[in-house]
Amino acid sequence: MDNKKIVKYNITRTDGSTVECETTERYLKTSHNNRKLIWGVGINDSEYPISTYIDGKQVKDIYYNTWKDMLKRGYSPKFQEKYPTYIGTTICSEWYTFSSFKRWMMEQD
């Protein structure tokens, strides 16, 4: 298999616009092996990088940012200490997986 194969993907910005990006197949395989749980429960199973740099600025996928922020509200003790309203918040286990949350979120638009 050619590890230099280019893979194209889109990142959706916070303003709703999309940016076409490229990476190598090797990068995707390596990054999948190095992923950690997000806030102790979240599984980032995206099949593309969730951020890239455009004109020197980091651009993250809006779906990923929303998912990660939701998990932070429910599972970050430091965040909940600052914002105690979120203490006791629960998130359905289906949304622990990024792809499930993204699929649901895309259906809402």
GROMACS elastic network, one bead per residue, 0.5 to 0.9 nm:
[ bonds ]
;  ai    aj funct       b0    kb
    1     4     6  0.89135   500
    1     5     6  0.86304   500
    2     5     6  0.57313   500
    2    25     6  0.81067   500
    2    26     6  0.84431   500
    3     6     6  0.85967   500
    3    24     6  0.69506   500
    3    25     6  0.57161   500
    3    27     6  0.84293   500
    4    23     6  0.89358   500
    4    24     6  0.55846   500
    4    25     6  0.63850   500
    4    26     6  0.66755   500
    5    23     6  0.83968   500
    5    24     6  0.55762   500
    5    25     6  0.54922   500
    5    26     6  0.77898   500
    6    22     6  0.64061   500
    6    23     6  0.56771   500
    6    25     6  0.61580   500
    7    21     6  0.83854   500
    7    22     6  0.55376   500
    7    23     6  0.53721   500
    7    24     6  0.56633   500
    7    25     6  0.60543   500
    7    28     6  0.87461   500
    7    48     6  0.86977   500
    8    20     6  0.69158   500
    8    21     6  0.56662   500
    8    23     6  0.66088   500
    8    24     6  0.86183   500
    8    48     6  0.86004   500
    9    19     6  0.83490   500
    9    20     6  0.58269   500
    9    21     6  0.53618   500
    9    22     6  0.62106   500
    9    23     6  0.81767   500
    9    47     6  0.89720   500
    9    48     6  0.64557   500
    9    49     6  0.82366   500
   10    18     6  0.61155   500
   10    19     6  0.54065   500
   10    21     6  0.58308   500
   10    22     6  0.84993   500
   10    48     6  0.82864   500
   10    61     6  0.85782   500
   11    17     6  0.84418   500
   11    18     6  0.54892   500
   11    19     6  0.52986   500
   11    20     6  0.66344   500
   11    21     6  0.73036   500
   11    48     6  0.87831   500
   11    49     6  0.84451   500
   11    50     6  0.70486   500
   11    51     6  0.72729   500
   11    52     6  0.81979   500
   11    59     6  0.79926   500
   11    60     6  0.70655   500
   11    61     6  0.50260   500
   11    62     6  0.77302   500
   11    63     6  0.89583   500
   12    15     6  0.80428   500
   12    16     6  0.59343   500
   12    17     6  0.57786   500
   12    19     6  0.64890   500
   12    59     6  0.88278   500
   12    60     6  0.77350   500
   12    61     6  0.50697   500
   12    62     6  0.56263   500
   12    63     6  0.74024   500
   13    16     6  0.52782   500
   13    17     6  0.54289   500
   13    18     6  0.59028   500
   13    19     6  0.74621   500
   13    59     6  0.69720   500
   13    60     6  0.68301   500
   13    61     6  0.58142   500
   13    62     6  0.54591   500
   13    63     6  0.87571   500
   14    17     6  0.74391   500
   14    59     6  0.89128   500
   14    60     6  0.83283   500
   14    61     6  0.75920   500
   14    62     6  0.52579   500
   14    63     6  0.87507   500
   14    65     6  0.89601   500
   15    18     6  0.87638   500
   15    62     6  0.85878   500
   16    62     6  0.79679   500
   18    61     6  0.89902   500
   21    52     6  0.76535   500
   23    26     6  0.84591   500
   23    27     6  0.68186   500
   23    28     6  0.76285   500
   23    48     6  0.86029   500
   23    49     6  0.81993   500
   24    27     6  0.52942   500
   24    28     6  0.67103   500
   25    28     6  0.52649   500
   25    29     6  0.64810   500
   25    30     6  0.88023   500
   26    29     6  0.52481   500
   26    30     6  0.62042   500
   26    31     6  0.86072   500
   27    30     6  0.51472   500
   27    31     6  0.59962   500
   27    32     6  0.85921   500
   27    49     6  0.89055   500
   28    31     6  0.52591   500
   28    32     6  0.62747   500
   28    33     6  0.89490   500
   28    47     6  0.74101   500
   28    48     6  0.68012   500
   28    49     6  0.73019   500
   29    32     6  0.54211   500
   29    33     6  0.67936   500
   30    33     6  0.54566   500
   30    34     6  0.67238   500
   31    34     6  0.52463   500
   31    35     6  0.65272   500
   31    49     6  0.82097   500
   32    35     6  0.57735   500
   32    44     6  0.86763   500
   32    45     6  0.77091   500
   32    46     6  0.85767   500
   32    47     6  0.83221   500
   33    36     6  0.89440   500
   35    38     6  0.88301   500
   35    43     6  0.82510   500
   35    44     6  0.72537   500
   35    45     6  0.88078   500
   36    40     6  0.83561   500
   36    42     6  0.85754   500
   36    43     6  0.76080   500
   36    44     6  0.80616   500
   37    40     6  0.51277   500
   37    41     6  0.56909   500
   37    42     6  0.52296   500
   37    43     6  0.55130   500
   37    44     6  0.73972   500
   38    41     6  0.58521   500
   38    43     6  0.63991   500
   38    44     6  0.74169   500
   38    68     6  0.71194   500
   38    71     6  0.75008   500
   38    72     6  0.83455   500
   38    96     6  0.88094   500
   39    42     6  0.63316   500
   39    68     6  0.81965   500
   39    71     6  0.64542   500
   39    72     6  0.63138   500
   39    74     6  0.87576   500
   39    75     6  0.59534   500
   39    76     6  0.64867   500
   40    43     6  0.88739   500
   40    75     6  0.75530   500
   40    76     6  0.89539   500
   41    71     6  0.80444   500
   41    75     6  0.81733   500
   41    93     6  0.88038   500
   41    96     6  0.61148   500
   41    97     6  0.86168   500
   42    67     6  0.88046   500
   42    68     6  0.79621   500
   42    71     6  0.71570   500
   42    95     6  0.79059   500
   42    97     6  0.58435   500
   42    98     6  0.71388   500
   43    46     6  0.88672   500
   43    96     6  0.60078   500
   43    98     6  0.61091   500
   43    99     6  0.87746   500
   44    47     6  0.89648   500
   44    64     6  0.85292   500
   44    96     6  0.85340   500
   44    97     6  0.62877   500
   44    98     6  0.51858   500
   44    99     6  0.75680   500
   45    48     6  0.88149   500
   45    97     6  0.67165   500
   45    98     6  0.60051   500
   45    99     6  0.62651   500
   46    49     6  0.72531   500
   46    50     6  0.74938   500
   46    64     6  0.89011   500
   46    98     6  0.67329   500
   46    99     6  0.62320   500
   47    50     6  0.88897   500
   47    99     6  0.89303   500
   48    51     6  0.88203   500
   49    52     6  0.73160   500
   49    60     6  0.89077   500
   49    61     6  0.86888   500
   50    59     6  0.84819   500
   50    60     6  0.57202   500
   50    61     6  0.53464   500
   50    62     6  0.88257   500
   50    63     6  0.89130   500
   50    64     6  0.66367   500
   50    65     6  0.87392   500
   51    58     6  0.66613   500
   51    59     6  0.53955   500
   51    61     6  0.60236   500
   52    57     6  0.81767   500
   52    58     6  0.56298   500
   52    59     6  0.54049   500
   52    60     6  0.66107   500
   52    61     6  0.87679   500
   53    56     6  0.56448   500
   53    57     6  0.51711   500
   53    59     6  0.58672   500
   53    60     6  0.86990   500
   54    57     6  0.53127   500
   54    58     6  0.64111   500
   54    59     6  0.68252   500
   55    58     6  0.84668   500
   59    62     6  0.89002   500
   60    63     6  0.86527   500
   60    64     6  0.73131   500
   60    65     6  0.68093   500
   61    64     6  0.52954   500
   61    65     6  0.62441   500
   61    66     6  0.87048   500
   62    65     6  0.50415   500
   62    66     6  0.60780   500
   62    67     6  0.85199   500
   63    66     6  0.52593   500
   63    67     6  0.61818   500
   63    68     6  0.86210   500
   63    98     6  0.85362   500
   63   101     6  0.81983   500
   63   102     6  0.58879   500
   63   105     6  0.74664   500
   63   106     6  0.84262   500
   64    67     6  0.50896   500
   64    68     6  0.60224   500
   64    69     6  0.84723   500
   64    98     6  0.71643   500
   64   101     6  0.89558   500
   64   102     6  0.75967   500
   65    68     6  0.51790   500
   65    69     6  0.60301   500
   65    70     6  0.85001   500
   66    69     6  0.52030   500
   66    70     6  0.61333   500
   66    71     6  0.87379   500
   67    70     6  0.51522   500
   67    71     6  0.63674   500
   67    72     6  0.86862   500
   67    95     6  0.82302   500
   67    96     6  0.87856   500
   67    98     6  0.68318   500
   67   101     6  0.69099   500
   67   102     6  0.77719   500
   68    71     6  0.51855   500
   68    72     6  0.61913   500
   68    73     6  0.88125   500
   68    98     6  0.86041   500
   69    73     6  0.63299   500
   69    74     6  0.88112   500
   70    73     6  0.52860   500
   70    74     6  0.65732   500
   70    75     6  0.87841   500
   70    91     6  0.83528   500
   71    74     6  0.51599   500
   71    75     6  0.58807   500
   71    76     6  0.76979   500
   71    91     6  0.76701   500
   71    96     6  0.80362   500
   72    75     6  0.53032   500
   72    76     6  0.50254   500
   72    77     6  0.86323   500
   72    79     6  0.70173   500
   72    80     6  0.86567   500
   73    76     6  0.61949   500
   73    77     6  0.86949   500
   73    79     6  0.64813   500
   73    80     6  0.67433   500
   73    83     6  0.85648   500
   73    86     6  0.61547   500
   73    87     6  0.83817   500
   73    89     6  0.76399   500
   74    77     6  0.85261   500
   74    79     6  0.87026   500
   74    80     6  0.77909   500
   74    86     6  0.64705   500
   74    87     6  0.72819   500
   74    88     6  0.74802   500
   74    89     6  0.52306   500
   74    90     6  0.60773   500
   74    91     6  0.68964   500
   75    78     6  0.89853   500
   75    79     6  0.82426   500
   75    80     6  0.79406   500
   75    87     6  0.87096   500
   75    89     6  0.82116   500
   75    90     6  0.85360   500
   76    79     6  0.52226   500
   76    80     6  0.61860   500
   76    81     6  0.85641   500
   77    80     6  0.50251   500
   77    81     6  0.59922   500
   77    82     6  0.86544   500
   77    87     6  0.84063   500
   78    81     6  0.50903   500
   78    82     6  0.64668   500
   78    83     6  0.86373   500
   79    82     6  0.52059   500
   79    83     6  0.60177   500
   79    84     6  0.80376   500
   79    86     6  0.83666   500
   80    85     6  0.72570   500
   80    86     6  0.56960   500
   80    87     6  0.57164   500
   81    84     6  0.54693   500
   81    86     6  0.88205   500
   81    87     6  0.81169   500
   83    86     6  0.62329   500
   83    87     6  0.79429   500
   84    87     6  0.53242   500
   84    88     6  0.89786   500
   85    88     6  0.83186   500
   85    89     6  0.84244   500
   86    89     6  0.53664   500
   86    90     6  0.89815   500
   87    90     6  0.89261   500
   90    93     6  0.89614   500
   91    94     6  0.83572   500
   91    95     6  0.69653   500
   91    96     6  0.77990   500
   92    95     6  0.57596   500
   92    96     6  0.73384   500
   93    96     6  0.52283   500
   93    97     6  0.79453   500
   94    97     6  0.64104   500
   94   100     6  0.65381   500
   94   101     6  0.75415   500
   95    98     6  0.65804   500
   95    99     6  0.81901   500
   95   100     6  0.57942   500
   95   102     6  0.86697   500
   95   104     6  0.88996   500
   96    99     6  0.89689   500
   96   100     6  0.78644   500
   96   101     6  0.76300   500
   97   100     6  0.55419   500
   97   101     6  0.65652   500
   97   102     6  0.88237   500
   98   101     6  0.51981   500
   98   102     6  0.60463   500
   98   103     6  0.85324   500
   99   102     6  0.50731   500
   99   103     6  0.60284   500
   99   104     6  0.86052   500
  100   103     6  0.52090   500
  100   104     6  0.63299   500
  100   105     6  0.86446   500
  101   104     6  0.51846   500
  101   105     6  0.60679   500
  101   106     6  0.86142   500
  102   106     6  0.60242   500
  102   107     6  0.85912   500
  103   106     6  0.53126   500
  103   107     6  0.64833   500
  104   107     6  0.52523   500
  104   108     6  0.66869   500
  105   108     6  0.52104   500
  105   109     6  0.70705   500
  106   109     6  0.56372   500
